[in-house]
Amino acid sequence: MAADLDENDPQYRAARPDETVRAAALEAGPGLAAAVDRIMTGYGDRPALAQRDTEPYTDPATGRTALRLLPSFSTLSYAHAWERARRLATAWAAAGVRPGEFVATIGFTSTEYATVDLAVVALGAVAVPLQPSSALPQLQAIVDETAPVVLATSQEYLGKAVELARAAERTPRLVVFDHHPEIDDEREALAEAAGALPTVQTLDEVLDGAAQLPLAPLHSPDGDDDPLAVLIYTSGSTGAPKGAMYPQRAQWRAWSGHAMSLPNTRPTISLNFMPLSHMMGRTVLLSTLGSGGIAYFVARSDLSTLFEDLALARPTEFHVVPRIFDMLFQLFQSELHARSGDGGDPAAAEQTVLDDLRERVLGGRILRALVGSAPISPEMKEFAQAVLGVPLHEGYGSTECGVVLVDGLVQSPPVTAWKLVDVPELGYHTDDHPHPRGELLVRTDDIFPGYYNRPEVTSSVFDDDGYYRTGDIMAQVGPDRLVYVDRRNNVQKLSQGEFVALSKVEAALTHDPAIRQVFVHGNSDRPYLLAVVVPSQELLDRVSDPQALHGELTAAVQRTARRAGLEPYEIPRDLIVEPEPFSMANGLLSDIRKLLRACATNGGSGPTRRTSASGGMGTVSDDIRPYGLC
């Protein structure tokens, strides 16, 4: 396909990396800003960032003006994007913001979010991307810890940003991006924020105010200094967020593409929908720009427009988390069900739907795909590859150590050394047969220097030889070849001594078309597992009786567990039906759509109706009471 695109696709051909630009960036002066300047000026006339077009409209019923999406994207060139970023850095410098000070950002990934990030690079400040879905107390703790001088927020999260700024010991300057002054709700929300804080400006207002100022010089560190560039706070999926420190040289690895461990000399056209508060989302964006590619952005933070945006952007690279394939599988099942009354060969119908989704929804020019952040079941991977039409690479790594595995093979570089260590309390040993098993410890070129202001926590995640404790159980199945078993703290010991990898069970069960999402729960006081299951929309539309719905889902769990070869003790004994999907809105998914197990255990925001086998909660409620949906 690449050869065909080279010959027939002008956009693809024009996005090819330029080795002279890369060489110039490598030879730039000290610091990240100099290298980024070479990239942004070297690719100056090329399109860099692309956002969905919109238009205002007036609701005839209310007379209020709102915004609607158009079926097209507009692009911003490298030169224009960099000029805006440097102008923003100039405004901040004139306001007294200095290199090394913190700039916090809360919002969904977008062209203007990228502008804020580029300005932070030019100024030599430290980016603190906040996860919008996090609870306010968690975000407030981060703001208190970093004391940002600027808090940049998208219009969507302006209310939360105002609360954070008002509670801060030192009130930061508030900059609002993705703001549309012609939209009534947005204009009124901005006016309310301006009444609550001393300094509130839109991004356009800040840029206009610096239009006549000479550009501030690019930040250049002293000598061999490697200043802090970014703090990436962990999602909280395993506890309280901690700020992983990324110096400028580590960020350059993301720009240069090395952080992905999949070197790419082909044109990169990406659709960005993963949050910039997560290193995977940040690396996809930076590696696209670093290679002279085009970074498109999804229009809606809830991903309700994802399939529309994919069809319009037609990406060549597809870096995703497993839940995106869950969404695609549900669409596949829905379209296959719609064709079921046509008769004919079922296998041919499946292939027709797969081919249609590949061209009509995915854009028809994906050349490389990678899934990460969480394990994907073999069945879902098989589906993903069938619909993509290309191999799906599986990446494994973490915020703290970067990429470690691709398709189960240790990546060296960046990995310089690794080992497995016994976890006797969970029954994993390096002398296990047929494969050694244990917690993976690594040393890598991308290892982080530690957590911000957390020396004791930093010390606890390294062993005496300087290896980072990943917290993940692996099995060694060959030389430098590892298979993920589960998170160490996701392995549940049942009362009769069996160990269950909970996420493995969840991944297996969600392959059934009747099951949209599942949360598996167990504890050491019981010999069995229980589950909270979100039905597919098709099943909800077809079955309205609560008891019948419970029966359908119980049957789905049983048949899927058998197909996946789960042990009897790995199959949930009973389940609760939860019609409301796990989401960022109810606090059960992180910004990268990972199940927040700790939040699920402590409670979400409260769903609608639930049914257990007995028609009420019964023993299920007693056993899963910590889960907020009970």
Stockholm file with secondary structure:
# STOCKHOLM 1.0

chainA/1-630         MAADLDENDPQYRAARPDETVRAAALEAGPGLAAAVDRIMTGYGDRPALAQRDTEPYTDPATGRTALRLLPSFSTLSYAHAWERARRLATAWAAAGVRPGEFVATIGFTSTEYATVDLAVVALGAVAVPLQPSSALPQLQAIVDETAPVVLATSQEYLGKAVELARAAERTPRLVVFDHHPEIDDEREALAEAAGALPTVQTLDEVLDGAAQLPLAPLHSPDGDDDPLAVLIYTSGSTGAPKGAMYPQRAQWRAWSGHAMSLPNTRPTISLNFMPLSHMMGRTVLLSTLGSGGIAYFVARSDLSTLFEDLALARPTEFHVVPRIFDMLFQLFQSELHARSGDGGDPAAAEQTVLDDLRERVLGGRILRALVGSAPISPEMKEFAQAVLGVPLHEGYGSTECGVVLVDGLVQSPPVTAWKLVDVPELGYHTDDHPHPRGELLVRTDDIFPGYYNRPEVTSSVFDDDGYYRTGDIMAQVGPDRLVYVDRRNNVQKLSQGEFVALSKVEAALTHDPAIRQVFVHGNSDRPYLLAVVVPSQELLDRVSDPQALHGELTAAVQRTARRAGLEPYEIPRDLIVEPEPFSMANGLLSDIRKLLRACATNGGSGPTRRTSASGGMGTVSDDIRPYGLC
#=GR chainA/1-630 SS CHHHHHHHCHHHHHTCCCHHHHHHHHTSCSSHHHHHHHHHHHTTTSEEEEEEEEEEEECTTTCCEEEEEEEEEEEEEHHHHHHHHHHHHHHHHHTTCCTTCEEEEESCCCHHHHHHHHHHHHHTCEEEEECTTSCHHHHHHHHHHHCCSEEEEEGGGHHHHHHHHHHSSSCCEEEEESCCTTSHHHHHHHHHHHHHSSCEEEHHHHHHHTTTSCCCCCCCCSTTCCCEEEEEECCSTTSSCCEEEEEHHHHHHHHHTGGGTSCCCSCCEEEECSCTTSHHHHHHHHHHHHTTCEEEECSCTTCTTHHHHHHHHCCSEEEECHHHHHHHHHHHHHHHHHHGGGCSCHHHHHHHHHHHIIIIISCSCCCEEEECSSCCCHHHHHHHHHHHSSCEEEEEEETTTEEEEETTEECTTTEEEEEEECBGGGTBCTTCSSSCEEEEEEEETTCCCCBTTCHHHHHHTBCTTSCEEEEEEEEEEETTEEEEEEEGGGEEECTTSCEEEHHHHHHHHTTSTTEEEEEEECCTTCSSCEEEEEECHHHHHHCCCHHHHHHHHHHHHHHHHHHHTCCGGGSCSEEEECCSCCCTTTTSBCTTSCBCHHHHHHCCSCCSCCBCTTSSCHHHHHHSTTSTTC
#=GC SS_cons         CHHHHHHHCHHHHHTCCCHHHHHHHHTSCSSHHHHHHHHHHHTTTSEEEEEEEEEEEECTTTCCEEEEEEEEEEEEEHHHHHHHHHHHHHHHHHTTCCTTCEEEEESCCCHHHHHHHHHHHHHTCEEEEECTTSCHHHHHHHHHHHCCSEEEEEGGGHHHHHHHHHHSSSCCEEEEESCCTTSHHHHHHHHHHHHHSSCEEEHHHHHHHTTTSCCCCCCCCSTTCCCEEEEEECCSTTSSCCEEEEEHHHHHHHHHTGGGTSCCCSCCEEEECSCTTSHHHHHHHHHHHHTTCEEEECSCTTCTTHHHHHHHHCCSEEEECHHHHHHHHHHHHHHHHHHGGGCSCHHHHHHHHHHHIIIIISCSCCCEEEECSSCCCHHHHHHHHHHHSSCEEEEEEETTTEEEEETTEECTTTEEEEEEECBGGGTBCTTCSSSCEEEEEEEETTCCCCBTTCHHHHHHTBCTTSCEEEEEEEEEEETTEEEEEEEGGGEEECTTSCEEEHHHHHHHHTTSTTEEEEEEECCTTCSSCEEEEEECHHHHHHCCCHHHHHHHHHHHHHHHHHHHTCCGGGSCSEEEECCSCCCTTTTSBCTTSCBCHHHHHHCCSCCSCCBCTTSSCHHHHHHSTTSTTC
//
